[in-house]
Amino acid sequence: MDKPVRARGITKSFGEVVALDGIDLDVAAGQVHGLVGPNGAGKTTLLGLLLGLAVADSGRLEILGTPVGRALAAPDGVAGFVDGPGLYPSLTARQNLAALAALRGKEQTAGIDEVLHEVGLTDLADDRVRGFSLGMRQRLGLAAALLTKPRLLVLDEPSNGLDPAGKKHVHGVLAKLAAEGTAVVLSSHRMDDVEALCSDVTILSTGRVAFSGPLTKLATETHELDYRLVTSDAATARRLAGDTSGIRVVDDTGVRRDAELLVVSAPVPALDDLVKKLVLAGVAVRELAPVISPLEAAFLALTEQPESI
Amino acid sequence: MTATVATPAAVRPVPVLRGYRFELTKLLSQWRVRLLIVACWLAPALFVAVISRQSSLPVDTLFGRWMHATGWAGPLVILGFAGSWALPLLTSLVAGDVFAVEDRLGTWRHLLVAVRSPRRIFASKALASLTVILVLVVGLVASSAISGVVVIGNRPLIGLDGHVLSAGDAAGKVVLAWLCALAPTLALAAIGLLGSVAFGRSPMGLLLPAMVALAMQLVQLLPVPVAIRLALPGYAFISWNVLFTSPGQLEPLMIGVVVSLVWAVVATALALFLFLRRDFTNPVHDGSGRAAITAGLLPLVALFAITVAVVIGTTGATGSGIDQDKVQQSVATSFAHLYRLQTRQLNRPAVTEEQLQTSAACTKGGDQVAAVGPGNDWRCVVSWHLPGVEAAGSAIYQLDITPLGRYVADGDGPKEVNGFFLVRTPAGDAPNPLWQFDGSIELLPSTPKG
């Protein structure tokens, strides 16, 4: 019972369409777990099951230690949203939260001020939601979820519409929640978000799990990546790369042309060798980063999409 | 830092009372609902006050001709208007939108996660919309009654058969009439819930109660058999009339109320059935569709057919319900009551109805057609006797009888009895109660079949 989410062999179909096909998922307390996959992979359906919006056709699902039955209801301690937060535009931000708090039998306003502060909406507390941007709505939706002090937080694309400051707020809140022991399951199309926030990730493809585990494991399983290498002497760098075993200089078509930029394809050990050679040759390494992240590379590989579109 | 899940979490749906308060908060935050509440609590009072200062009266509406005479006519005029227009519109705007609004806002999933019970969401929404509708209805009756009593006065009311109701009796009957009108209002509200569930975000759901009410009114205007009228849930908007005749035939009122309540229960149950079957996992699908509409419509059509059969079976009512005997009896009774009223106005010696021995001889279409059914070609000759006078008095009326059994009797003379709209009383000229009067014919047979 140490895992807030434990799913085994979950299937869910809508008519002829199989949305989830034998899904296994484990999410530990204090873990931020990313759910990624192409459109139609079954992410929202799976999040909906966790929130009690739908019932699986078969399989076993335990949420917060409680086996989920046939009723459409999530146990106490589960909060979140799918397809955007549900907010009432004729109410202010504070009224939206107060109504929700009253629904849960909590009339005190202290918690409301606290969560509004956490998501950075204190100044807009008494504005009607009608005038809120998508990012503000996302933050208010998160505040609504926080209000219930969840033990499992389920979020669908929580970074949608957020500006950098808003994103920073949301990331901070989620990290704090996880540190306090809340399990967070979030879906996102933004790989940078998932990499920044999640310790574990599940990649779904056509309703099946293509990968599930720590991000670090995903990185080691990714064989060879393209890296951007910016040095003080591109010609020398190109020569040394050509001389290094396991390194392939990639034609940089499609990548920004830059005199100091080199794109190489290599496994991590070969890359280490190249960096050593560059340093010994007195060439400064100004930038070395994957063209696409390991997660994105794995996502594209596992979901069988072409890497460059 | 990580923590463990100490104990299994319980699945505890939110209590209906909290859900109800949540729904009420949302409804009352809508400017449309606030505007309706203000309108329902102010407009009738303004209407009564304006009419009290005008020389013309809304005589086309039942009790409209008595609006200068008593403050209790106002709430009944408003009831007549409300039954036709206001209540269907109010139920449309409140109950017809209470589910659809969540589709438009995309808040269903949020609500389900928060409440954790579709059944309780349904109950909360139904109760909240019912509460708002009740606030609107109470506003209509309170506003018109208070304004009437304050501006015009707490005076006796002339009933639909010409008998005089004391001010207290009139007040009680007004409240009772509005209570009876609540039954068809509930039926329309339930149809609104059904439409709101079955049509999803489509505006058809919002319009459904108003359209159903309009269709029912059209049917009521047609010369259809009386059993069909009584089987429609809107008949109680009309049948409250019988409260203002003495002795009144309460059977049509009871049937109207019961039919309305049955429709309210069945339509609500259908709405619940469709709502519980809805799949909330797909945000694009709003629960509407041919299957939902068919599942909502067919049982109501069946209910209507069964009700018609039951009404015919229990009352023996066939045809229009309007025949020569009923017209003659109604006109004679009303005339006798109003003649006594005119006698009092003119300070003449009092007479009793037994002494008057009033009778009426009515024909339709100048004896060219059978004296049955509605029409504006009814003509009645009323005869009466006065104590100590051997010759019988007589007066002529032209009648316009609607398919609902309501009629306006227009006096054709003699001038000193019913031919002129004023009578000269010791206190000056006053409206002549015998010149024109409203009446109502009981459509059901006087004794049930069997």
HADDOCK unambig.tbl for C-alpha pairs under 7 A between the chains (distance, minus, plus):
assign (segid A and resid 1 and name CA) (segid B and resid 5 and name CA) 6.57 0.50 0.50
assign (segid A and resid 2 and name CA) (segid B and resid 4 and name CA) 5.19 0.50 0.50
assign (segid A and resid 2 and name CA) (segid B and resid 5 and name CA) 5.41 0.50 0.50
assign (segid A and resid 3 and name CA) (segid B and resid 5 and name CA) 6.83 0.50 0.50
assign (segid A and resid 4 and name CA) (segid B and resid 5 and name CA) 6.47 0.50 0.50
assign (segid A and resid 29 and name CA) (segid B and resid 2 and name CA) 6.02 0.50 0.50
assign (segid A and resid 29 and name CA) (segid B and resid 3 and name CA) 5.62 0.50 0.50
assign (segid A and resid 29 and name CA) (segid B and resid 4 and name CA) 5.71 0.50 0.50
assign (segid A and resid 29 and name CA) (segid B and resid 5 and name CA) 6.92 0.50 0.50
assign (segid A and resid 30 and name CA) (segid B and resid 1 and name CA) 6.93 0.50 0.50
assign (segid A and resid 30 and name CA) (segid B and resid 2 and name CA) 4.63 0.50 0.50
assign (segid A and resid 30 and name CA) (segid B and resid 3 and name CA) 6.13 0.50 0.50
assign (segid A and resid 45 and name CA) (segid B and resid 281 and name CA) 6.77 0.50 0.50
assign (segid A and resid 48 and name CA) (segid B and resid 281 and name CA) 6.57 0.50 0.50
assign (segid A and resid 51 and name CA) (segid B and resid 113 and name CA) 6.24 0.50 0.50
assign (segid A and resid 52 and name CA) (segid B and resid 113 and name CA) 6.78 0.50 0.50
assign (segid A and resid 53 and name CA) (segid B and resid 109 and name CA) 6.84 0.50 0.50
assign (segid A and resid 53 and name CA) (segid B and resid 112 and name CA) 6.82 0.50 0.50
assign (segid A and resid 53 and name CA) (segid B and resid 280 and name CA) 6.48 0.50 0.50
assign (segid A and resid 53 and name CA) (segid B and resid 281 and name CA) 6.22 0.50 0.50
assign (segid A and resid 54 and name CA) (segid B and resid 281 and name CA) 6.15 0.50 0.50
assign (segid A and resid 64 and name CA) (segid B and resid 5 and name CA) 6.45 0.50 0.50
assign (segid A and resid 64 and name CA) (segid B and resid 8 and name CA) 5.68 0.50 0.50
assign (segid A and resid 64 and name CA) (segid B and resid 9 and name CA) 5.73 0.50 0.50
assign (segid A and resid 65 and name CA) (segid B and resid 7 and name CA) 6.96 0.50 0.50
assign (segid A and resid 65 and name CA) (segid B and resid 8 and name CA) 4.36 0.50 0.50
assign (segid A and resid 65 and name CA) (segid B and resid 9 and name CA) 6.51 0.50 0.50
assign (segid A and resid 66 and name CA) (segid B and resid 8 and name CA) 5.27 0.50 0.50
assign (segid A and resid 66 and name CA) (segid B and resid 9 and name CA) 5.95 0.50 0.50
assign (segid A and resid 72 and name CA) (segid B and resid 116 and name CA) 6.75 0.50 0.50
assign (segid A and resid 72 and name CA) (segid B and resid 117 and name CA) 6.70 0.50 0.50
assign (segid A and resid 73 and name CA) (segid B and resid 11 and name CA) 6.76 0.50 0.50
assign (segid A and resid 73 and name CA) (segid B and resid 116 and name CA) 4.52 0.50 0.50
assign (segid A and resid 73 and name CA) (segid B and resid 117 and name CA) 6.28 0.50 0.50
assign (segid A and resid 74 and name CA) (segid B and resid 11 and name CA) 6.20 0.50 0.50
assign (segid A and resid 74 and name CA) (segid B and resid 113 and name CA) 6.91 0.50 0.50
assign (segid A and resid 74 and name CA) (segid B and resid 116 and name CA) 6.47 0.50 0.50
assign (segid A and resid 75 and name CA) (segid B and resid 9 and name CA) 5.60 0.50 0.50
assign (segid A and resid 75 and name CA) (segid B and resid 10 and name CA) 5.27 0.50 0.50
assign (segid A and resid 75 and name CA) (segid B and resid 11 and name CA) 4.05 0.50 0.50
assign (segid A and resid 75 and name CA) (segid B and resid 12 and name CA) 6.79 0.50 0.50
assign (segid A and resid 76 and name CA) (segid B and resid 9 and name CA) 5.55 0.50 0.50
assign (segid A and resid 76 and name CA) (segid B and resid 10 and name CA) 5.66 0.50 0.50
assign (segid A and resid 76 and name CA) (segid B and resid 11 and name CA) 5.71 0.50 0.50
assign (segid A and resid 76 and name CA) (segid B and resid 12 and name CA) 6.57 0.50 0.50
assign (segid A and resid 77 and name CA) (segid B and resid 9 and name CA) 6.96 0.50 0.50
assign (segid A and resid 81 and name CA) (segid B and resid 110 and name CA) 6.35 0.50 0.50
assign (segid A and resid 85 and name CA) (segid B and resid 110 and name CA) 6.74 0.50 0.50
assign (segid A and resid 86 and name CA) (segid B and resid 106 and name CA) 6.45 0.50 0.50
assign (segid A and resid 86 and name CA) (segid B and resid 107 and name CA) 4.27 0.50 0.50
assign (segid A and resid 86 and name CA) (segid B and resid 110 and name CA) 4.85 0.50 0.50
assign (segid A and resid 87 and name CA) (segid B and resid 107 and name CA) 6.54 0.50 0.50
assign (segid A and resid 90 and name CA) (segid B and resid 29 and name CA) 5.97 0.50 0.50
assign (segid A and resid 90 and name CA) (segid B and resid 30 and name CA) 6.25 0.50 0.50
assign (segid A and resid 91 and name CA) (segid B and resid 29 and name CA) 6.61 0.50 0.50
assign (segid A and resid 99 and name CA) (segid B and resid 22 and name CA) 5.94 0.50 0.50
assign (segid A and resid 102 and name CA) (segid B and resid 18 and name CA) 6.92 0.50 0.50
assign (segid A and resid 103 and name CA) (segid B and resid 14 and name CA) 6.77 0.50 0.50
assign (segid A and resid 103 and name CA) (segid B and resid 18 and name CA) 5.22 0.50 0.50
assign (segid A and resid 103 and name CA) (segid B and resid 19 and name CA) 6.13 0.50 0.50
assign (segid A and resid 103 and name CA) (segid B and resid 22 and name CA) 6.38 0.50 0.50
assign (segid A and resid 104 and name CA) (segid B and resid 14 and name CA) 6.72 0.50 0.50
assign (segid A and resid 179 and name CA) (segid B and resid 1 and name CA) 5.21 0.50 0.50
assign (segid A and resid 179 and name CA) (segid B and resid 2 and name CA) 6.37 0.50 0.50
assign (segid A and resid 180 and name CA) (segid B and resid 1 and name CA) 6.78 0.50 0.50
assign (segid A and resid 180 and name CA) (segid B and resid 2 and name CA) 6.82 0.50 0.50
assign (segid A and resid 181 and name CA) (segid B and resid 1 and name CA) 6.82 0.50 0.50
assign (segid A and resid 181 and name CA) (segid B and resid 2 and name CA) 4.79 0.50 0.50
assign (segid A and resid 181 and name CA) (segid B and resid 3 and name CA) 4.46 0.50 0.50
